[in-house]
Structures are given as structure tokens and as C-alpha cells.
Amino acid sequence: MQINKEQPIGIFDSGIGGLTVAHAIRTLMPEESLLYFGDTAHLPYGDKSEAAIQAYSVKIADVLLRRQCKVIVIACNSASSAAYNLLKEYVHRSVEVINVIDPMVDLVVGKFANQSVGLIGTRRTIQSGIYAEKINARQAGITLKSLATPLLVPMIEEGFFNNQISDKIIHEYLDDPHLKGIEALVLGCTHYPLVKEEIASFFSKRIAVLDSSEVVAQSLRDYLRQAGLLNVKRSAPDHFLVSDYTESFEASTKQFFRESVHLEKYALWG
């Protein structure tokens, strides 16, 4: 596939979480056009099997490639851990595939060597052990303390954040003794930036709360610049595809991008 600067950036996630990444990309690179796929029919990915996530990811990659995306961003930790290597092979180098885990690992290793770092995420991400594997391989003396927080994604998808319900659930998780003594906390799910302030407040802002959205956007810009694919003039509007229409997703999309958006329903399986 011939790639040029004007082609859109393809981004996908199981639901609204990836919008945090899309928004960071839009903020950092306003000249780029985005094509976002929210797989709302199968959310959340965090409690799905590896095989299921891989099947969804390949189907979505097909859609993004047919829509002539110049790069694919996996804006989901669960899909990044389960399907990144498969997608790299599947696209046969026709486009670059960027995940949300590697840029965060680079940040943690660069800033928190020889410290204790917490990680919260979906069951799929935590059970995969991918953060521990990648961080330990860098031999930076980091002690990683991982905790699965499976209720956070459905809570956020249902719009329960910045209220008493979300506050109670977040406190219940973060009060776990396993996270005692950490000096930074990695938000290992792209949904979690939506409750970042609540999480920071729990720790009285004493520790660094790290989300991948801005880090991934910067990594993407570096790649596009190096590959000569950084757009200099926006040539098309953003498009948002969903595998199942939900009012909450449309409302969240409008909230993130502060403009009216049109959701196009695209069923992965007919």
C-alpha cells in the first residue's frame, strides 16, 4: 500500500477509553486526520480471552487498512498485550503498528529507576505480565506492584466517574496493601485517565500518576516525523466508527472533541 502524509491515523479500542489517546493525538497534532474505531459490541476487552481479542483486533485492522490509514494505534492495553505482535505480522509491514505499552515502559524506566512503581489495569493486562516482563528486561532496578482493577472500565463506560460511586470503588482498590510504598502509579488502561484526578486525590498528589495518552501521542509524532509522514495541513475531518451504537459513546466523543460528531456503525461480523 502506497502511504502518504494526508492519509488518516487509525486508532482503535473496545470503547471510550481510547478516546483519551485520540484526544492527546488531536491536541499534539491538529493537522492530522483521525479514524477511530470503538469496538463497543465487545467491550470490555479486559475480561475477554486472548484469542477473542486477537480476532477482534485483526478484523478492526482490516477496516482501518481498507480506509487507507497510514498507521494503526492500538489504544488499548488489553489489545496491546494480546494482539500487538500478531498485528505486526498480519499487516506485513504495510503500515506501522503502535501500542500503548512500550512508550509507557520507556517513560517508567527513564524516570523511576530503582524505585517502587504500582500498576493498575484490567485482568487481561495484569495477568499477561507484559509490563513486568518488559520493565524487568531493562534491568532498571524497578519493583513493579501490579493490581487488577476490573470494575473500573464498566464503571467508566456507564458514566460513573467523578462521583460518590466511582470514589468508593477507586478507594477500595487503591487501599489494597499491595500498593503500599509506591512512588508512581501506572494507569494500565486507556479508560483510567478519565478518573486520573480521583486517583491522584487518593494519594493526596504525593506520587506521580502516569497515563499513556500523551506519551503515546509523542511516540506517534516521533515515528511520523522520522518516516516523513507528518501531515502539515489537515485534509479531511475525523471519522468515528463503532461496532454497536451507544448514546454514552456518542456523548463521550462530543465531550472529548468539543464538537458534534457523527458515529458510523460498522459491524465486524455481518
C-alpha positions as CSV (number, residue, x, y, z in Angstrom):
1,M,0.0,0.0,0.0
2,Q,1.3,3.4,-1.0
3,I,1.4,5.7,2.0
4,N,1.3,9.5,2.0
5,K,1.1,12.2,4.7
6,E,-2.6,13.0,4.0
7,Q,-3.9,9.6,5.0
8,P,-5.6,9.3,8.4
9,I,-4.2,7.9,11.6
10,G,-6.1,4.7,12.6
11,I,-6.9,4.2,16.3
12,F,-8.9,1.5,18.0
13,D,-10.1,0.5,21.4
14,S,-13.0,-1.5,22.9
15,G,-14.9,1.6,23.8
16,I,-14.4,5.2,25.1
17,G,-11.0,4.6,26.8
18,G,-9.1,5.0,23.5
19,L,-10.6,8.5,23.1
20,T,-8.1,9.7,25.7
21,V,-5.3,8.7,23.3
22,A,-7.2,10.1,20.3
23,H,-7.7,13.4,22.1
24,A,-4.0,13.6,23.0
25,I,-3.1,12.9,19.4
26,R,-5.5,15.6,18.2
27,T,-4.1,18.1,20.7
28,L,-0.5,17.4,19.8
29,M,-1.0,17.0,16.0
30,P,-4.0,19.2,15.0
31,E,-3.1,18.8,11.3
32,E,-3.7,15.1,11.3
33,S,-7.0,13.3,10.4
34,L,-8.2,10.5,12.7
35,L,-10.2,7.4,12.1
36,Y,-11.3,5.9,15.4
37,F,-12.9,2.5,15.8
38,G,-14.7,1.8,19.1
39,D,-15.5,-1.9,19.4
40,T,-18.5,-1.2,21.6
41,A,-20.1,-4.5,20.7
42,H,-17.4,-6.4,22.5
43,L,-16.4,-4.2,25.4
44,P,-14.7,-4.5,27.7
45,Y,-11.7,-6.4,26.3
46,G,-10.2,-6.8,29.7
47,D,-12.3,-9.9,30.6
48,K,-12.0,-11.5,27.1
49,S,-9.7,-14.3,26.1
50,E,-6.5,-13.7,24.2
51,A,-7.9,-15.5,21.1
52,A,-11.1,-13.3,21.2
53,I,-9.1,-10.1,21.4
54,Q,-6.8,-11.1,18.6
55,A,-9.8,-11.9,16.4
56,Y,-11.4,-8.5,17.1
57,S,-8.1,-6.7,16.5
58,V,-7.5,-8.4,13.2
59,K,-11.0,-7.6,12.0
60,I,-10.6,-3.9,13.0
61,A,-7.1,-3.7,11.4
62,D,-8.7,-4.9,8.1
63,V,-11.2,-2.0,8.4
64,L,-8.5,0.6,9.1
65,L,-6.3,-0.7,6.3
66,R,-9.3,-0.6,3.8
67,R,-9.9,3.0,4.9
68,Q,-6.3,3.8,3.9
69,C,-4.9,4.6,7.4
70,K,-1.1,5.4,7.3
71,V,-0.5,4.0,10.8
72,I,-2.5,1.9,13.3
73,V,-2.5,2.8,17.0
74,I,-3.8,0.1,19.4
75,A,-5.3,2.5,22.0
76,C,-6.0,-0.3,24.5
77,N,-3.7,-2.1,27.0
78,S,-5.5,-5.4,26.8
79,A,-5.3,-5.4,23.0
80,S,-1.7,-4.2,23.1
81,S,-0.7,-7.2,25.3
82,A,-2.8,-9.8,23.5
83,A,-2.6,-8.7,19.8
84,Y,0.3,-6.4,19.1
85,N,2.8,-9.0,17.9
86,L,0.1,-10.7,15.8
87,L,-1.0,-7.4,14.2
88,K,2.6,-6.6,13.4
89,E,2.9,-9.8,11.4
90,Y,-0.6,-9.5,9.9
91,V,-0.1,-6.1,8.3
92,H,3.2,-7.4,6.7
93,R,4.9,-4.0,7.2
94,S,2.3,-2.3,5.0
95,V,1.8,0.2,7.9
96,E,3.4,0.7,11.3
97,V,1.5,-0.6,14.4
98,I,2.0,1.3,17.6
99,N,0.9,0.1,21.0
100,V,0.3,1.9,24.3
101,I,2.6,-0.3,26.5
102,D,6.1,0.3,25.1
103,P,6.1,4.1,25.3
104,M,5.0,3.8,28.9
105,V,7.7,1.3,29.7
106,D,10.3,3.7,28.2
107,L,8.9,6.5,30.5
108,V,8.9,4.4,33.7
109,V,12.4,3.1,33.1
110,G,13.7,6.5,32.2
111,K,12.3,8.3,35.3
112,F,11.8,5.8,38.1
113,A,14.9,3.5,38.1
114,N,15.5,1.8,41.4
115,Q,12.0,2.8,42.7
116,S,8.8,1.0,43.6
117,V,6.1,1.5,40.9
118,G,2.4,0.5,41.0
119,L,0.4,-0.7,38.1
120,I,-3.4,-1.0,37.8
121,G,-5.2,-2.4,34.8
122,T,-7.7,-5.0,33.6
123,R,-7.4,-8.6,34.4
124,R,-6.1,-9.4,30.9
125,T,-3.3,-6.8,31.1
126,I,-2.3,-7.7,34.6
127,Q,-2.4,-11.5,34.1
128,S,-0.4,-11.2,30.9
129,G,2.6,-9.9,32.9
130,I,3.7,-7.9,29.9
131,Y,4.6,-4.7,31.9
132,A,6.7,-6.7,34.4
133,E,8.4,-8.6,31.6
134,K,9.3,-5.5,29.6
135,I,10.4,-3.5,32.7
136,N,12.4,-6.3,34.2
137,A,14.2,-6.8,30.8
138,R,15.5,-3.3,31.1
139,Q,17.3,-4.0,34.4
140,A,16.5,-0.7,35.9
141,G,16.0,-2.0,39.5
142,I,12.3,-1.2,39.4
143,T,10.0,-3.1,41.8
144,L,6.6,-3.3,40.0
145,K,3.5,-3.9,42.1
146,S,0.6,-4.9,39.9
147,L,-3.1,-4.9,40.8
148,A,-6.1,-5.9,38.6
149,T,-9.0,-3.4,38.9
150,P,-11.7,-4.9,36.7
151,L,-14.7,-2.8,37.8
152,L,-13.2,0.5,36.6
153,V,-13.8,0.0,32.9
154,P,-17.5,-0.8,33.1
155,M,-17.9,1.9,35.7
156,I,-16.4,4.5,33.4
157,E,-18.3,3.2,30.3
158,E,-21.5,3.7,32.2
159,G,-20.6,7.2,33.0
160,F,-19.9,6.7,36.7
161,F,-16.8,8.8,37.3
162,N,-16.1,11.9,39.4
163,N,-18.9,11.0,41.8
164,Q,-19.5,9.0,45.1
165,I,-19.8,5.7,43.3
166,S,-16.5,6.0,41.5
167,D,-14.8,7.4,44.5
168,K,-15.9,4.4,46.6
169,I,-14.7,1.9,44.1
170,I,-11.4,3.6,43.4
171,H,-10.6,3.9,47.2
172,E,-11.5,0.2,47.7
173,Y,-8.9,-0.8,45.0
174,L,-6.2,1.7,45.9
175,D,-6.3,0.9,49.6
176,D,-5.0,-2.5,48.8
177,P,-1.9,-3.2,50.9
178,H,-0.1,-4.5,47.8
179,L,0.2,-0.9,46.6
180,K,1.7,0.5,49.8
181,G,5.0,2.3,49.4
182,I,4.8,3.0,45.7
183,E,6.4,6.2,44.3
184,A,4.5,6.2,41.0
185,L,1.4,4.6,39.6
186,V,0.9,3.5,36.0
187,L,-2.6,3.6,34.7
188,G,-2.5,0.5,32.7
189,C,-5.8,1.1,30.8
190,T,-6.7,3.9,28.5
191,H,-10.0,4.3,30.3
192,Y,-8.3,5.3,33.5
193,P,-7.2,8.8,32.6
194,L,-10.9,9.7,33.0
195,V,-10.6,9.1,36.7
196,K,-7.0,10.3,37.0
197,E,-7.8,13.2,39.2
198,E,-9.7,10.9,41.6
199,I,-6.8,8.6,41.7
200,A,-4.3,11.4,42.3
201,S,-6.5,12.8,45.1
202,F,-6.5,9.4,46.9
203,F,-2.7,9.7,47.1
204,S,-3.0,13.4,48.0
205,K,-1.0,14.1,44.9
206,R,2.1,12.7,46.6
207,I,3.0,10.3,43.8
208,A,3.2,10.5,40.0
209,V,0.1,9.2,38.3
210,L,1.1,8.1,34.8
211,D,-1.3,7.7,31.9
212,S,-0.2,6.7,28.4
213,S,-2.2,9.1,26.3
214,E,0.3,11.9,26.0
215,V,3.2,9.5,26.0
216,V,1.8,7.5,23.1
217,A,0.9,10.7,21.1
218,Q,4.5,11.9,21.4
219,S,5.8,8.5,20.4
220,L,3.5,8.5,17.4
221,R,4.6,12.0,16.4
222,D,8.3,10.9,16.6
223,Y,7.5,8.0,14.3
224,L,5.6,10.1,11.7
225,R,8.4,12.7,11.6
226,Q,11.1,10.0,11.2
227,A,9.1,8.3,8.4
228,G,8.3,11.5,6.6
229,L,4.6,11.1,7.2
230,L,3.8,14.0,9.5
231,N,1.0,16.0,7.9
232,V,1.3,19.7,7.6
233,K,-2.3,20.5,6.7
234,R,-5.4,18.8,7.7
235,S,-7.1,17.3,4.6
236,A,-10.1,15.5,6.0
237,P,-12.4,15.5,9.0
238,D,-12.2,12.9,11.8
239,H,-14.3,9.8,11.5
240,F,-15.7,7.6,14.3
241,L,-16.8,4.0,13.7
242,V,-18.5,1.9,16.3
243,S,-19.4,-1.8,16.1
244,D,-22.5,-1.0,18.1
245,Y,-24.1,2.4,18.6
246,T,-24.5,3.6,22.2
247,E,-25.6,7.1,23.3
248,S,-23.0,7.1,26.0
249,F,-20.2,6.7,23.4
250,E,-21.6,9.5,21.3
251,A,-21.8,11.8,24.3
252,S,-18.3,11.0,25.4
253,T,-16.9,11.6,21.9
254,K,-18.6,15.0,21.8
255,Q,-17.2,15.8,25.3
256,F,-13.7,14.9,24.3
257,F,-13.6,16.7,21.0
258,R,-15.9,19.6,21.9
259,E,-17.7,19.4,18.6
260,S,-20.6,17.5,17.1
261,V,-19.5,14.1,15.8
262,H,-21.2,11.5,13.5
263,L,-20.9,7.9,14.6
264,E,-20.9,5.4,11.8
265,K,-22.0,1.9,12.8
266,Y,-19.8,-0.8,11.3
267,A,-20.5,-4.4,12.3
268,L,-17.4,-6.5,12.4
269,W,-19.4,-9.6,11.6
270,G,-22.5,-9.4,9.4
